[in-house]
């Protein structure tokens, strides 16, 4: 099969856990992954295309430079 794979618009999975003493929520959806600290509105987002292309590190560095 050629072309882009389409996912449903619904959230695929959501989980929570503790990292370094802080509570986080990880959401997996058709756009990619989102890791957000509980009580915060913004977090880290990684698009599937960045993960697959190997640009995930670059995307994270860009987000970090813009957020803080």
PDB file of N, CA, C, O and CB in Angstrom:
ATOM      1  N   UNK A   1       0.833  -1.175   0.000  1.00  0.00           N
ATOM      2  CA  UNK A   1       0.000   0.000   0.000  1.00  0.00           C
ATOM      3  C   UNK A   1       0.880   1.243   0.000  1.00  0.00           C
ATOM      4  O   UNK A   1       1.768   1.373   0.843  1.00  0.00           O
ATOM      5  CB  UNK A   1      -0.949  -0.004   1.206  1.00  0.00           C
ATOM      6  N   UNK A   2       0.648   2.137  -0.918  1.00  0.00           N
ATOM      7  CA  UNK A   2       1.434   3.357  -1.026  1.00  0.00           C
ATOM      8  C   UNK A   2       0.638   4.541  -0.499  1.00  0.00           C
ATOM      9  O   UNK A   2      -0.590   4.493  -0.437  1.00  0.00           O
ATOM     10  CB  UNK A   2       1.862   3.602  -2.480  1.00  0.00           C
ATOM     11  N   UNK A   3       1.346   5.608  -0.117  1.00  0.00           N
ATOM     12  CA  UNK A   3       0.666   6.809   0.372  1.00  0.00           C
ATOM     13  C   UNK A   3       0.652   6.870   1.882  1.00  0.00           C
ATOM     14  O   UNK A   3       1.247   6.039   2.568  1.00  0.00           O
ATOM     15  CB  UNK A   3      -0.752   6.864  -0.153  1.00  0.00           C
ATOM     16  N   UNK A   4      -0.042   7.874   2.381  1.00  0.00           N
ATOM     17  CA  UNK A   4      -0.108   8.087   3.814  1.00  0.00           C
ATOM     18  C   UNK A   4      -1.164   7.210   4.446  1.00  0.00           C
ATOM     19  O   UNK A   4      -2.244   7.013   3.889  1.00  0.00           O
ATOM     20  CB  UNK A   4      -0.385   9.540   4.122  1.00  0.00           C
ATOM     21  N   UNK A   5      -0.843   6.686   5.614  1.00  0.00           N
ATOM     22  CA  UNK A   5      -1.826   5.907   6.356  1.00  0.00           C
ATOM     23  C   UNK A   5      -2.684   6.864   7.173  1.00  0.00           C
ATOM     24  O   UNK A   5      -2.159   7.776   7.810  1.00  0.00           O
ATOM     25  CB  UNK A   5      -1.136   4.851   7.274  1.00  0.00           C
ATOM     26  N   UNK A   6      -3.968   6.669   7.161  1.00  0.00           N
ATOM     27  CA  UNK A   6      -4.892   7.524   7.898  1.00  0.00           C
ATOM     28  C   UNK A   6      -5.337   6.817   9.165  1.00  0.00           C
ATOM     29  O   UNK A   6      -5.704   5.643   9.135  1.00  0.00           O
ATOM     30  CB  UNK A   6      -6.112   7.901   7.029  1.00  0.00           C
ATOM     31  N   UNK A   7      -5.301   7.545  10.290  1.00  0.00           N
ATOM     32  CA  UNK A   7      -5.796   7.041  11.554  1.00  0.00           C
ATOM     33  C   UNK A   7      -7.134   7.694  11.841  1.00  0.00           C
ATOM     34  O   UNK A   7      -7.442   8.754  11.295  1.00  0.00           O
ATOM     35  CB  UNK A   7      -4.788   7.304  12.699  1.00  0.00           C
ATOM     36  N   UNK A   8      -7.916   7.080  12.680  1.00  0.00           N
ATOM     37  CA  UNK A   8      -9.183   7.697  13.069  1.00  0.00           C
ATOM     38  C   UNK A   8      -8.887   8.968  13.853  1.00  0.00           C
ATOM     39  O   UNK A   8      -7.777   9.144  14.358  1.00  0.00           O
ATOM     40  CB  UNK A   8     -10.057   6.713  13.911  1.00  0.00           C
ATOM     41  N   UNK A   9      -9.855   9.840  13.957  1.00  0.00           N
ATOM     42  CA  UNK A   9      -9.678  11.107  14.654  1.00  0.00           C
ATOM     43  C   UNK A   9      -9.675  10.935  16.177  1.00  0.00           C
ATOM     44  O   UNK A   9      -9.319  11.869  16.895  1.00  0.00           O
ATOM     45  CB  UNK A   9     -10.773  12.075  14.247  1.00  0.00           C
ATOM     46  N   UNK A  10     -10.057   9.785  16.670  1.00  0.00           N
ATOM     47  CA  UNK A  10     -10.129   9.555  18.116  1.00  0.00           C
ATOM     48  C   UNK A  10      -8.744   9.339  18.714  1.00  0.00           C
ATOM     49  O   UNK A  10      -7.818   8.901  18.031  1.00  0.00           O
ATOM     50  CB  UNK A  10     -11.021   8.349  18.420  1.00  0.00           C
ATOM     51  N   UNK A  11      -8.620   9.652  20.001  1.00  0.00           N
ATOM     52  CA  UNK A  11      -7.391   9.386  20.751  1.00  0.00           C
ATOM     53  C   UNK A  11      -7.176   7.874  20.757  1.00  0.00           C
ATOM     54  O   UNK A  11      -8.127   7.116  20.950  1.00  0.00           O
ATOM     55  CB  UNK A  11      -7.468   9.963  22.224  1.00  0.00           C
ATOM     56  N   UNK A  12      -5.963   7.438  20.551  1.00  0.00           N
ATOM     57  CA  UNK A  12      -5.664   6.020  20.499  1.00  0.00           C
ATOM     58  C   UNK A  12      -5.370   5.445  21.878  1.00  0.00           C
ATOM     59  O   UNK A  12      -5.763   4.316  22.171  1.00  0.00           O
ATOM     60  CB  UNK A  12      -4.497   5.774  19.581  1.00  0.00           C
ATOM     61  N   UNK A  13      -4.673   6.219  22.744  1.00  0.00           N
ATOM     62  CA  UNK A  13      -4.329   5.722  24.075  1.00  0.00           C
ATOM     63  C   UNK A  13      -3.923   6.890  24.967  1.00  0.00           C
ATOM     64  O   UNK A  13      -3.443   7.918  24.489  1.00  0.00           O
ATOM     65  CB  UNK A  13      -3.190   4.673  23.997  1.00  0.00           C
ATOM     66  N   UNK A  14      -4.124   6.713  26.268  1.00  0.00           N
ATOM     67  CA  UNK A  14      -3.734   7.723  27.240  1.00  0.00           C
ATOM     68  C   UNK A  14      -3.286   7.002  28.499  1.00  0.00           C
ATOM     69  O   UNK A  14      -3.938   6.063  28.957  1.00  0.00           O
ATOM     70  CB  UNK A  14      -4.905   8.721  27.538  1.00  0.00           C
ATOM     71  N   UNK A  15      -2.161   7.451  29.057  1.00  0.00           N
ATOM     72  CA  UNK A  15      -1.601   6.821  30.238  1.00  0.00           C
ATOM     73  C   UNK A  15      -0.973   7.889  31.120  1.00  0.00           C
ATOM     74  O   UNK A  15      -0.638   8.973  30.642  1.00  0.00           O
ATOM     75  CB  UNK A  15      -0.564   5.742  29.853  1.00  0.00           C
ATOM     76  N   UNK A  16      -0.811   7.589  32.405  1.00  0.00           N
ATOM     77  CA  UNK A  16      -0.155   8.540  33.290  1.00  0.00           C
ATOM     78  C   UNK A  16       0.886   7.825  34.129  1.00  0.00           C
ATOM     79  O   UNK A  16       0.825   6.612  34.329  1.00  0.00           O
ATOM     80  CB  UNK A  16      -1.179   9.249  34.190  1.00  0.00           C
ATOM     81  N   UNK A  17       1.843   8.601  34.614  1.00  0.00           N
ATOM     82  CA  UNK A  17       2.907   8.035  35.423  1.00  0.00           C
ATOM     83  C   UNK A  17       3.764   9.129  36.033  1.00  0.00           C
ATOM     84  O   UNK A  17       3.546  10.317  35.797  1.00  0.00           O
ATOM     85  CB  UNK A  17       3.765   7.097  34.592  1.00  0.00           C
ATOM     86  N   UNK A  18       4.726   8.715  36.809  1.00  0.00           N
ATOM     87  CA  UNK A  18       5.613   9.642  37.511  1.00  0.00           C
ATOM     88  C   UNK A  18       7.007   9.583  36.905  1.00  0.00           C
ATOM     89  O   UNK A  18       7.565   8.505  36.697  1.00  0.00           O
ATOM     90  CB  UNK A  18       5.665   9.318  39.022  1.00  0.00           C
ATOM     91  N   UNK A  19       7.556  10.752  36.626  1.00  0.00           N
ATOM     92  CA  UNK A  19       8.925  10.867  36.121  1.00  0.00           C
ATOM     93  C   UNK A  19       9.623  11.899  36.984  1.00  0.00           C
ATOM     94  O   UNK A  19       9.207  13.056  37.027  1.00  0.00           O
ATOM     95  CB  UNK A  19       8.964  11.268  34.592  1.00  0.00           C
ATOM     96  N   UNK A  20      10.682  11.494  37.671  1.00  0.00           N
ATOM     97  CA  UNK A  20      11.434  12.426  38.503  1.00  0.00           C
ATOM     98  C   UNK A  20      10.592  13.089  39.585  1.00  0.00           C
ATOM     99  O   UNK A  20      10.839  14.242  39.938  1.00  0.00           O
ATOM    100  CB  UNK A  20      12.051  13.479  37.643  1.00  0.00           C
ATOM    101  N   UNK A  21       9.603  12.377  40.114  1.00  0.00           N
ATOM    102  CA  UNK A  21       8.758  12.905  41.176  1.00  0.00           C
ATOM    103  C   UNK A  21       7.574  13.733  40.694  1.00  0.00           C
ATOM    104  O   UNK A  21       6.753  14.151  41.511  1.00  0.00           O
ATOM    105  CB  UNK A  21       9.579  13.727  42.084  1.00  0.00           C
ATOM    106  N   UNK A  22       7.462  13.980  39.397  1.00  0.00           N
ATOM    107  CA  UNK A  22       6.346  14.759  38.845  1.00  0.00           C
ATOM    108  C   UNK A  22       5.405  13.825  38.084  1.00  0.00           C
ATOM    109  O   UNK A  22       5.848  12.877  37.435  1.00  0.00           O
ATOM    110  CB  UNK A  22       6.866  15.899  37.909  1.00  0.00           C
ATOM    111  N   UNK A  23       4.103  14.103  38.171  1.00  0.00           N
ATOM    112  CA  UNK A  23       3.088  13.318  37.462  1.00  0.00           C
ATOM    113  C   UNK A  23       2.936  13.829  36.027  1.00  0.00           C
ATOM    114  O   UNK A  23       2.843  15.034  35.795  1.00  0.00           O
ATOM    115  CB  UNK A  23       1.726  13.382  38.207  1.00  0.00           C
ATOM    116  N   UNK A  24       2.911  12.904  35.075  1.00  0.00           N
ATOM    117  CA  UNK A  24       2.769  13.235  33.657  1.00  0.00           C
ATOM    118  C   UNK A  24       1.665  12.409  33.028  1.00  0.00           C
ATOM    119  O   UNK A  24       1.338  11.320  33.500  1.00  0.00           O
ATOM    120  CB  UNK A  24       4.088  13.009  32.910  1.00  0.00           C
ATOM    121  N   UNK A  25       1.093  12.940  31.954  1.00  0.00           N
ATOM    122  CA  UNK A  25       0.131  12.210  31.143  1.00  0.00           C
ATOM    123  C   UNK A  25       0.709  12.078  29.736  1.00  0.00           C
ATOM    124  O   UNK A  25       1.142  13.063  29.137  1.00  0.00           O
ATOM    125  CB  UNK A  25      -1.264  12.927  31.123  1.00  0.00           C
ATOM    126  N   UNK A  26       0.709  10.850  29.217  1.00  0.00           N
ATOM    127  CA  UNK A  26       1.164  10.570  27.863  1.00  0.00           C
ATOM    128  C   UNK A  26      -0.058  10.247  27.017  1.00  0.00           C
ATOM    129  O   UNK A  26      -0.820   9.335  27.338  1.00  0.00           O
ATOM    130  CB  UNK A  26       2.200   9.396  27.836  1.00  0.00           C
ATOM    131  N   UNK A  27      -0.245  10.996  25.938  1.00  0.00           N
ATOM    132  CA  UNK A  27      -1.352  10.755  25.023  1.00  0.00           C
ATOM    133  C   UNK A  27      -0.801  10.363  23.664  1.00  0.00           C
ATOM    134  O   UNK A  27       0.083  11.023  23.119  1.00  0.00           O
ATOM    135  CB  UNK A  27      -2.261  12.001  24.908  1.00  0.00           C
ATOM    136  N   UNK A  28      -1.337   9.284  23.130  1.00  0.00           N
ATOM    137  CA  UNK A  28      -0.991   8.832  21.787  1.00  0.00           C
ATOM    138  C   UNK A  28      -2.229   9.050  20.934  1.00  0.00           C
ATOM    139  O   UNK A  28      -3.297   8.511  21.225  1.00  0.00           O
ATOM    140  CB  UNK A  28      -0.519   7.317  21.767  1.00  0.00           C
ATOM    141  N   UNK A  29      -2.080   9.847  19.877  1.00  0.00           N
ATOM    142  CA  UNK A  29      -3.223  10.142  19.019  1.00  0.00           C
ATOM    143  C   UNK A  29      -2.788  10.126  17.555  1.00  0.00           C
ATOM    144  O   UNK A  29      -1.620   9.861  17.272  1.00  0.00           O
ATOM    145  CB  UNK A  29      -3.848  11.512  19.387  1.00  0.00           C
ATOM    146  N   UNK A  30      -3.688  10.399  16.629  1.00  0.00           N
ATOM    147  CA  UNK A  30      -3.331  10.329  15.212  1.00  0.00           C
ATOM    148  C   UNK A  30      -2.205  11.278  14.797  1.00  0.00           C
ATOM    149  O   UNK A  30      -1.545  11.043  13.785  1.00  0.00           O
ATOM    150  CB  UNK A  30      -4.537  10.621  14.388  1.00  0.00           C
ATOM    151  N   UNK A  31      -1.977  12.353  15.573  1.00  0.00           N
ATOM    152  CA  UNK A  31      -0.912  13.301  15.230  1.00  0.00           C
ATOM    153  C   UNK A  31       0.457  12.877  15.748  1.00  0.00           C
ATOM    154  O   UNK A  31       1.475  13.231  15.154  1.00  0.00           O
ATOM    155  CB  UNK A  31      -1.249  14.662  15.774  1.00  0.00           C
ATOM    156  N   UNK A  32       0.498  12.120  16.854  1.00  0.00           N
ATOM    157  CA  UNK A  32       1.765  11.704  17.438  1.00  0.00           C
ATOM    158  C   UNK A  32       1.649  11.471  18.927  1.00  0.00           C
ATOM    159  O   UNK A  32       0.628  10.983  19.412  1.00  0.00           O
ATOM    160  CB  UNK A  32       2.830  12.732  17.164  1.00  0.00           C
ATOM    161  N   UNK A  33       2.710  11.826  19.661  1.00  0.00           N
ATOM    162  CA  UNK A  33       2.778  11.646  21.111  1.00  0.00           C
ATOM    163  C   UNK A  33       2.778  12.998  21.802  1.00  0.00           C
ATOM    164  O   UNK A  33       3.364  13.956  21.298  1.00  0.00           O
ATOM    165  CB  UNK A  33       4.031  10.838  21.509  1.00  0.00           C
ATOM    166  N   UNK A  34       2.118  13.080  22.964  1.00  0.00           N
ATOM    167  CA  UNK A  34       2.139  14.298  23.769  1.00  0.00           C
ATOM    168  C   UNK A  34       2.393  13.906  25.213  1.00  0.00           C
ATOM    169  O   UNK A  34       1.693  13.057  25.764  1.00  0.00           O
ATOM    170  CB  UNK A  34       0.804  15.100  23.631  1.00  0.00           C
ATOM    171  N   UNK A  35       3.402  14.526  25.829  1.00  0.00           N
ATOM    172  CA  UNK A  35       3.743  14.291  27.230  1.00  0.00           C
ATOM    173  C   UNK A  35       3.562  15.609  27.970  1.00  0.00           C
ATOM    174  O   UNK A  35       4.267  16.581  27.702  1.00  0.00           O
ATOM    175  CB  UNK A  35       5.212  13.741  27.389  1.00  0.00           C
ATOM    176  N   UNK A  36       2.600  15.637  28.914  1.00  0.00           N
ATOM    177  CA  UNK A  36       2.257  16.876  29.597  1.00  0.00           C
ATOM    178  C   UNK A  36       2.275  16.647  31.107  1.00  0.00           C
ATOM    179  O   UNK A  36       1.671  15.700  31.610  1.00  0.00           O
ATOM    180  CB  UNK A  36       0.872  17.395  29.136  1.00  0.00           C
ATOM    181  N   UNK A  37       2.977  17.528  31.818  1.00  0.00           N
ATOM    182  CA  UNK A  37       3.000  17.453  33.272  1.00  0.00           C
ATOM    183  C   UNK A  37       1.618  17.818  33.798  1.00  0.00           C
ATOM    184  O   UNK A  37       1.012  18.791  33.349  1.00  0.00           O
ATOM    185  CB  UNK A  37       4.092  18.391  33.868  1.00  0.00           C
ATOM    186  N   UNK A  38       1.120  17.025  34.758  1.00  0.00           N
ATOM    187  CA  UNK A  38      -0.213  17.294  35.301  1.00  0.00           C
ATOM    188  C   UNK A  38      -0.254  18.687  35.906  1.00  0.00           C
ATOM    189  O   UNK A  38       0.669  19.110  36.602  1.00  0.00           O
ATOM    190  CB  UNK A  38      -0.603  16.236  36.358  1.00  0.00           C
ATOM    191  N   UNK A  39      -1.349  19.390  35.623  1.00  0.00           N
ATOM    192  CA  UNK A  39      -1.516  20.749  36.109  1.00  0.00           C
ATOM    193  C   UNK A  39      -0.979  21.802  35.149  1.00  0.00           C
ATOM    194  O   UNK A  39      -1.166  22.998  35.375  1.00  0.00           O
ATOM    195  CB  UNK A  39      -0.843  20.892  37.432  1.00  0.00           C
ATOM    196  N   UNK A  40      -0.317  21.374  34.087  1.00  0.00           N
ATOM    197  CA  UNK A  40       0.241  22.293  33.082  1.00  0.00           C
ATOM    198  C   UNK A  40      -0.582  22.186  31.805  1.00  0.00           C
ATOM    199  O   UNK A  40      -1.251  21.182  31.562  1.00  0.00           O
ATOM    200  CB  UNK A  40       1.748  21.977  32.796  1.00  0.00           C
ATOM    201  N   UNK A  41      -0.521  23.230  31.002  1.00  0.00           N
ATOM    202  CA  UNK A  41      -1.259  23.237  29.738  1.00  0.00           C
ATOM    203  C   UNK A  41      -0.390  22.840  28.554  1.00  0.00           C
ATOM    204  O   UNK A  41      -0.890  22.300  27.566  1.00  0.00           O
ATOM    205  CB  UNK A  41      -1.851  24.606  29.493  1.00  0.00           C
ATOM    206  N   UNK A  42       0.909  23.104  28.649  1.00  0.00           N
ATOM    207  CA  UNK A  42       1.819  22.798  27.545  1.00  0.00           C
ATOM    208  C   UNK A  42       2.780  21.696  27.965  1.00  0.00           C
ATOM    209  O   UNK A  42       3.125  21.553  29.138  1.00  0.00           O
ATOM    210  CB  UNK A  42       2.602  24.062  27.104  1.00  0.00           C
ATOM    211  N   UNK A  43       3.189  20.939  26.993  1.00  0.00           N
ATOM    212  CA  UNK A  43       4.137  19.871  27.244  1.00  0.00           C
ATOM    213  C   UNK A  43       4.978  19.635  26.006  1.00  0.00           C
ATOM    214  O   UNK A  43       5.217  20.546  25.214  1.00  0.00           O
ATOM    215  CB  UNK A  43       3.415  18.585  27.663  1.00  0.00           C
ATOM    216  N   UNK A  44       5.418  18.412  25.854  1.00  0.00           N
ATOM    217  CA  UNK A  44       6.242  18.031  24.711  1.00  0.00           C
ATOM    218  C   UNK A  44       5.368  17.266  23.727  1.00  0.00           C
ATOM    219  O   UNK A  44       4.647  16.346  24.114  1.00  0.00           O
ATOM    220  CB  UNK A  44       7.473  17.174  25.156  1.00  0.00           C
ATOM    221  N   UNK A  45       5.432  17.642  22.469  1.00  0.00           N
ATOM    222  CA  UNK A  45       4.675  16.946  21.426  1.00  0.00           C
ATOM    223  C   UNK A  45       5.647  16.483  20.341  1.00  0.00           C
ATOM    224  O   UNK A  45       6.530  17.228  19.918  1.00  0.00           O
ATOM    225  CB  UNK A  45       3.563  17.870  20.821  1.00  0.00           C
ATOM    226  N   UNK A  46       5.467  15.257  19.910  1.00  0.00           N
ATOM    227  CA  UNK A  46       6.261  14.698  18.819  1.00  0.00           C
ATOM    228  C   UNK A  46       5.327  14.168  17.747  1.00  0.00           C
ATOM    229  O   UNK A  46       4.495  13.300  18.010  1.00  0.00           O
ATOM    230  CB  UNK A  46       7.205  13.578  19.328  1.00  0.00           C
ATOM    231  N   UNK A  47       5.465  14.685  16.557  1.00  0.00           N
ATOM    232  CA  UNK A  47       4.647  14.221  15.434  1.00  0.00           C
ATOM    233  C   UNK A  47       5.207  12.901  14.917  1.00  0.00           C
ATOM    234  O   UNK A  47       6.416  12.670  14.949  1.00  0.00           O
ATOM    235  CB  UNK A  47       4.604  15.283  14.294  1.00  0.00           C
ATOM    236  N   UNK A  48       4.310  12.040  14.442  1.00  0.00           N
ATOM    237  CA  UNK A  48       4.743  10.751  13.888  1.00  0.00           C
ATOM    238  C   UNK A  48       5.760  10.949  12.769  1.00  0.00           C
ATOM    239  O   UNK A  48       6.727  10.194  12.670  1.00  0.00           O
ATOM    240  CB  UNK A  48       3.535   9.958  13.365  1.00  0.00           C
ATOM    241  N   UNK A  49       5.549  11.957  11.927  1.00  0.00           N
ATOM    242  CA  UNK A  49       6.465  12.173  10.795  1.00  0.00           C
ATOM    243  C   UNK A  49       7.874  12.508  11.286  1.00  0.00           C
ATOM    244  O   UNK A  49       8.852  12.131  10.640  1.00  0.00           O
ATOM    245  CB  UNK A  49       5.941  13.307   9.887  1.00  0.00           C
ATOM    246  N   UNK A  50       7.997  13.217  12.431  1.00  0.00           N
ATOM    247  CA  UNK A  50       9.317  13.537  12.982  1.00  0.00           C
ATOM    248  C   UNK A  50       9.985  12.293  13.557  1.00  0.00           C
ATOM    249  O   UNK A  50      11.195  12.115  13.419  1.00  0.00           O
ATOM    250  CB  UNK A  50       9.199  14.620  14.064  1.00  0.00           C
ATOM    251  N   UNK A  51       9.205  11.441  14.196  1.00  0.00           N
ATOM    252  CA  UNK A  51       9.749  10.202  14.756  1.00  0.00           C
ATOM    253  C   UNK A  51      10.246   9.299  13.635  1.00  0.00           C
ATOM    254  O   UNK A  51      11.352   8.764  13.709  1.00  0.00           O
ATOM    255  CB  UNK A  51       8.686   9.469  15.608  1.00  0.00           C
ATOM    256  N   UNK A  52       9.439   9.131  12.607  1.00  0.00           N
ATOM    257  CA  UNK A  52       9.785   8.238  11.498  1.00  0.00           C
ATOM    258  C   UNK A  52      10.962   8.770  10.686  1.00  0.00           C
ATOM    259  O   UNK A  52      11.808   7.995  10.240  1.00  0.00           O
ATOM    260  CB  UNK A  52       8.579   8.040  10.589  1.00  0.00           C
ATOM    261  N   UNK A  53      11.023  10.084  10.490  1.00  0.00           N
ATOM    262  CA  UNK A  53      12.090  10.660   9.670  1.00  0.00           C
ATOM    263  C   UNK A  53      13.403  10.788  10.434  1.00  0.00           C
ATOM    264  O   UNK A  53      14.444  11.058   9.836  1.00  0.00           O
ATOM    265  CB  UNK A  53      11.668  12.021   9.151  1.00  0.00           C
ATOM    266  N   UNK A  54      13.361  10.595  11.756  1.00  0.00           N
ATOM    267  CA  UNK A  54      14.577  10.737  12.551  1.00  0.00           C
ATOM    268  C   UNK A  54      14.789  12.154  13.043  1.00  0.00           C
ATOM    269  O   UNK A  54      15.831  12.452  13.625  1.00  0.00           O
ATOM    270  CB  UNK A  54      15.768  10.303  11.749  1.00  0.00           C
ATOM    271  N   UNK A  55      13.816  13.040  12.822  1.00  0.00           N
ATOM    272  CA  UNK A  55      13.936  14.433  13.243  1.00  0.00           C
ATOM    273  C   UNK A  55      13.367  14.683  14.636  1.00  0.00           C
ATOM    274  O   UNK A  55      13.178  15.837  15.020  1.00  0.00           O
ATOM    275  CB  UNK A  55      13.241  15.327  12.250  1.00  0.00           C
ATOM    276  N   UNK A  56      13.092  13.634  15.396  1.00  0.00           N
ATOM    277  CA  UNK A  56      12.493  13.792  16.723  1.00  0.00           C
ATOM    278  C   UNK A  56      13.390  14.607  17.654  1.00  0.00           C
ATOM    279  O   UNK A  56      12.893  15.453  18.397  1.00  0.00           O
ATOM    280  CB  UNK A  56      12.211  12.422  17.341  1.00  0.00           C
ATOM    281  N   UNK A  57      14.688  14.369  17.626  1.00  0.00           N
ATOM    282  CA  UNK A  57      15.617  15.121  18.466  1.00  0.00           C
ATOM    283  C   UNK A  57      15.621  16.599  18.118  1.00  0.00           C
ATOM    284  O   UNK A  57      15.651  17.453  19.004  1.00  0.00           O
ATOM    285  CB  UNK A  57      17.018  14.559  18.332  1.00  0.00           C
ATOM    286  N   UNK A  58      15.591  16.893  16.846  1.00  0.00           N
ATOM    287  CA  UNK A  58      15.551  18.281  16.386  1.00  0.00           C
ATOM    288  C   UNK A  58      14.249  18.958  16.807  1.00  0.00           C
ATOM    289  O   UNK A  58      14.259  20.111  17.237  1.00  0.00           O
ATOM    290  CB  UNK A  58      15.711  18.345  14.860  1.00  0.00           C
ATOM    291  N   UNK A  59      13.128  18.244  16.683  1.00  0.00           N
ATOM    292  CA  UNK A  59      11.826  18.793  17.085  1.00  0.00           C
ATOM    293  C   UNK A  59      11.794  19.082  18.580  1.00  0.00           C
ATOM    294  O   UNK A  59      11.265  20.112  18.998  1.00  0.00           O
ATOM    295  CB  UNK A  59      10.692  17.822  16.714  1.00  0.00           C
ATOM    296  N   UNK A  60      12.353  18.187  19.393  1.00  0.00           N
ATOM    297  CA  UNK A  60      12.399  18.403  20.843  1.00  0.00           C
ATOM    298  C   UNK A  60      13.277  19.596  21.202  1.00  0.00           C
ATOM    299  O   UNK A  60      12.916  20.389  22.072  1.00  0.00           O
ATOM    300  CB  UNK A  60      12.913  17.147  21.552  1.00  0.00           C
ATOM    301  N   UNK A  61      14.412  19.730  20.551  1.00  0.00           N
ATOM    302  CA  UNK A  61      15.317  20.851  20.822  1.00  0.00           C
ATOM    303  C   UNK A  61      14.652  22.175  20.457  1.00  0.00           C
ATOM    304  O   UNK A  61      14.797  23.161  21.180  1.00  0.00           O
ATOM    305  CB  UNK A  61      16.638  20.685  20.041  1.00  0.00           C
ATOM    306  N   UNK A  62      13.936  22.204  19.358  1.00  0.00           N
ATOM    307  CA  UNK A  62      13.228  23.410  18.946  1.00  0.00           C
ATOM    308  C   UNK A  62      12.147  23.776  19.956  1.00  0.00           C
ATOM    309  O   UNK A  62      12.019  24.941  20.332  1.00  0.00           O
ATOM    310  CB  UNK A  62      12.613  23.220  17.558  1.00  0.00           C
ATOM    311  N   UNK A  63      11.372  22.794  20.397  1.00  0.00           N
ATOM    312  CA  UNK A  63      10.331  23.051  21.409  1.00  0.00           C
ATOM    313  C   UNK A  63      10.949  23.597  22.689  1.00  0.00           C
ATOM    314  O   UNK A  63      10.431  24.552  23.267  1.00  0.00           O
ATOM    315  CB  UNK A  63       9.536  21.761  21.714  1.00  0.00           C
ATOM    316  N   UNK A  64      12.044  23.005  23.135  1.00  0.00           N
ATOM    317  CA  UNK A  64      12.704  23.453  24.364  1.00  0.00           C
ATOM    318  C   UNK A  64      13.198  24.886  24.244  1.00  0.00           C
ATOM    319  O   UNK A  64      13.109  25.649  25.206  1.00  0.00           O
ATOM    320  CB  UNK A  64      13.868  22.532  24.706  1.00  0.00           C
ATOM    321  N   UNK A  65      13.715  25.264  23.089  1.00  0.00           N
ATOM    322  CA  UNK A  65      14.224  26.614  22.910  1.00  0.00           C
ATOM    323  C   UNK A  65      13.092  27.636  22.883  1.00  0.00           C
ATOM    324  O   UNK A  65      13.278  28.775  23.311  1.00  0.00           O
ATOM    325  CB  UNK A  65      15.040  26.703  21.629  1.00  0.00           C
ATOM    326  N   UNK A  66      11.937  27.246  22.392  1.00  0.00           N
ATOM    327  CA  UNK A  66      10.792  28.164  22.318  1.00  0.00           C
ATOM    328  C   UNK A  66      10.113  28.284  23.687  1.00  0.00           C
ATOM    329  O   UNK A  66       9.672  29.370  24.064  1.00  0.00           O
ATOM    330  CB  UNK A  66       9.772  27.677  21.253  1.00  0.00           C
ATOM    331  N   UNK A  67      10.026  27.177  24.431  1.00  0.00           N
ATOM    332  CA  UNK A  67       9.314  27.182  25.715  1.00  0.00           C
ATOM    333  C   UNK A  67      10.115  27.782  26.849  1.00  0.00           C
ATOM    334  O   UNK A  67       9.515  28.270  27.808  1.00  0.00           O
ATOM    335  CB  UNK A  67       8.923  25.791  26.082  1.00  0.00           C
ATOM    336  N   UNK A  68      11.383  27.774  26.797  1.00  0.00           N
ATOM    337  CA  UNK A  68      12.067  28.262  27.975  1.00  0.00           C
ATOM    338  C   UNK A  68      13.443  28.638  27.723  1.00  0.00           C
ATOM    339  O   UNK A  68      14.143  29.070  28.639  1.00  0.00           O
ATOM    340  CB  UNK A  68      12.041  27.290  29.022  1.00  0.00           C
TER     341      UNK A  68
END
